[in-house]
Amino acid sequence: MGISAEQFRQMEERLGRSSRRPSPVIAPVASILPNRATLVLGLDPSLRGTGYGIIRVAKPVPETLIHGTIRCASSWARSRCLAEIATTLRGVLKEYPAELCVIEGIFYAQNLQTAMIMGEARGAALAAIAEAGAEIVELAPRKAKQAIVGYGAAGKDAVAKMVQRMLRLPEPPAPDAADALALALAHVQSANRYSLARARSI
């Protein structure tokens, strides 16, 4: 069926008006996806030196509330170390009630004895955190280093310096505490954008 010249002109006018309509305003992804947790605890468990750090999600950079290392002397029995880890974390979480904990993911130790000891330290920490009611996720250490330093096999000094820069700290944190803060930072960074540093709930 043919159309007249007048009908064709009217169609062009209609199309022209529709093309001049303003585009819909799309909000940035970051404003649509609020952070689920305000206080985030990073944890690097170890029998003799468990690193921890709590950051508050804020702009332009997260605020560091506390960080440190739970030291246990080599002369201490393992049971005493486990009690120290749990007791210290309970105290930290009582003062700074983090809603989320990002713990270092399990790696394959070279021998069974080392794996068992690491598992015990991890279990003592997880029990204290679960008691506080915090959500717990785990993140592989290589993914955290990749997210923070840009290299999955980065050394502790490189991680500490980058954490210092990102959190605007006066000096680099101790190595174990820096690893813990890196875990928390990597998770916060991935909250509002696609990232390989996605954590897994446990």
Buried (B, 14 or more C-beta within 10 A) or exposed (E): EEEEEEEEEEEEEEEEEEEEEEEEEEEEEEEEEEBEBBBBBBBBBBBBBBBBBBBBBEEEEBEBBEBBBBBBEEEBEBEEBBBBBBEBBBEBBEEBBBBBBBBBBBEEEEEEEEBEBBBBBBBBBBBBBEEBEBBBBBBBBBBBBBBBBEEBEBEBEBBBBBBBEBBEBEEBBBBBBBBBBBBBBBBBBBBBEEBEBBBEEE
